[in-house]
């Protein structure tokens, strides 16, 4: 009985230490939530993306088709779970959510593609970026929620999620303000016709990478 009691006490101490470490790391979770939400809302999830495509000269039909690709790719989650489990939830999240920032950053090259190869090539280039991004997003989200259960204790997950949502909302508001600044004052800043969008996409891709760096601290 004494040996069993000692083992139970040791296990309880380990569990308590683990929970304390998880709570201490919540600051990185909040930073991740804010950075990732600002990235999402100010690149593909908000109004900046269709405005950018419209400014590039794509038709409303083509813009609508491109906008529909990203949510459609979520069906991959039905088939990707075995792959994600083999790679590991944390590794998969960092890989796919991290790489999608560079895919979005590639859209900075869209005006160059338009000027050299024309509208047809522009549509194919943007479609390829969005298709790849949709795959990365679907696979990353498949890994995200199981990984989150590992790093955020069940006992405080509701409170932590509420704080993360607040951080995301605040970051989105600030992000929208900055995105509008880049676009509305691109001429005054000497950025040219497309420069405001390009600056915005680069900036928010870097913000997204800050979120990935935060996630790397959550172990």
N, C-alpha and C positions, 0 to 999 in steps of 0.2 A: 504493500500500500504506500509506503514512504517513497519508494522508487517511482511508483505511478504518479504520486502527488508532485514529486520533483519534476517529472517530465511534463506534467500539465502546466506547472508554474513556468517552466522554461519556454514552453510553446506560447503561453500567454504573453510572456515578456517579448518574445520575438514578434508576435502579432502586433503588440502595442508599439514596438519600435518601428515596425513597417508602416503602421497607420500614421505615426508621427511624421515619418519621412514623407509619406504621401501628402499629408496636410501641408508640410513645409514647401512642397513643390507645386502647390496650387497656384502660386504667383505666376509660374511659367505657363500653366494652363490658361489663366486669364489673359496673359499676353498673347498666347497662341490664338485664343478665341477672337480677341480684338483684331489682331493682324490678319487672320484668315478671313474674317467677315469683311473687313475693309477691302482686302484684295478681291474677294468675290463680287461684292456689290459695285465696285468701281472699275471692273474689267469686263466680265462676261455677264454678270447678273443684274446690272442696272441699265440705265439709259445710255451710258457712254459707248457701249458696244454698237448698238444700231445706229447711233449718231455718227460714229466713226465710219461704219460701212456706207452710210448714206453720203457722207462727205467724200468718200472714195469713188462714188458714182455707181454703186450697185443698186439694182432695182429693188422695189419693195418685196417682190416675189422671192428674189434670191436671198434677201436679208431674212425674210420669214423662214425660208428653208434652212438657213444656217442656224437661226435661233432655235429651231426645233431639234437639231441634232443632239445637243448636249443632254437634255432630259431623257431622250430616247435611249441613250447609251447606258442608262441605269439598269437596263435589262441584263447587262453583263454580270451584275451582282449575283444572278441566279446560277451562273456557271463558274464564277471566279473563286468561290469559297475554297475549294481544295488547293488551288494555287496559292492563295493568301495564307492558308494554314501552313503550307510547306515553307513558305518564305518567312513566316512569322508576322504577327499583326503589326508590331512596331516598325520592323524593317520595311514592310510593304507600305505602310502609311508614309513613312519618310521618303521612300523611293518614288511613289506615284504622286503624292501631293507635292513633293519637292520638285520633281521634274516638270510638273504642269506649269510652274511659274516661268520656266524657260520657254515653254511652248507659247504661253501668252506673250512673253517678251518678243517672240519672233514676229508678232503682228506689227512691231515697229517697222519691219521691212516692207510692209504692204504698199506704201506709196512708191517705193523704189521698184517693186514688181510691176505696179501699174504704169509707171513712166517708161519702163523698158519693154515690157511684154504685152501690155494692154489689159482691157477689162476681163477678157476670158481667162487669161492666166491668173489675174488677181483673184477671181472667184475660186479657181482651183486651189490656189495657194491658201486662201483663207479657209476653204472647206477642209483642206488637209490638216491645217492647224487645229481647227475646231473638232474634227474627228479624233485626232490624237488626244486633244485636251479632254474630250468626253470620255475616252477610254481611261485616261489617267484619273480623272475625277471619280468614275465609277469604281475602279479598283481601289483607289485611296479611301473612299467612303466605306467600302466593304470591310476594310481593315480598321477603320477609325473607331467604330463603336465597340467592337470587342476589345481593342487595345485600351480604350478609355475606361472600360470596366476594370482593367488591371491596375490602372494608375490612380483612379479616383475612388476612394472608399465608398462602399454602399451606404454607409451611415450618414454621409454628408453629400452624396451625389446631387440630391435635389437642390440644396443650398448652393453648391458649387456651380451647378448648371444655371441657376438663376443669376449668379454673379457673372458667369461667362456670357450670358445673354445680354446683360447690362453693358459689359465691356464691348461686346460686339455692336450693340446699338450706338454707343457713344463713338466708337471708331468709325462706324459707317457714316454718322453725321459729319464728323470731321473730314472723312474721306470724300464725301460728296462735295463739301465746300471746296476742298483742294482741287477736285476734278473740274468743277465749274470754273475755278480760277485759271487752271491751265488752259481750258478751252476758250473761255471768254476773253482772256488777256494774252492769247498767244501772239497776236500782232504786236502788242505793246512790249512783250518780252522778246521780240525778234525771232520767234520760233517758226514763222511761216504758216502756210495754210494747214498743214497736217501736224505741225510741230507740237501743238497743245495736246493732241491725242497721243502722240508718240511719247512726250514727256510724262503724261499721265500713266500710260501703260508701263513705262520703265519704272516710274516711281512706285506704283502699286505692286508690281512684280517684286521689287526689292522689299516692300513691306511684307509681302507673302513669305519671302525668304527669312525675314526676321521671325515670323511665326514658326517656320520649320526649325530654325535654330533654337527657339524656345522649346519645341517638342523634343529636341535632342537632349535637353536637360532633364526631361521627365523620365527617369529610369527607376 
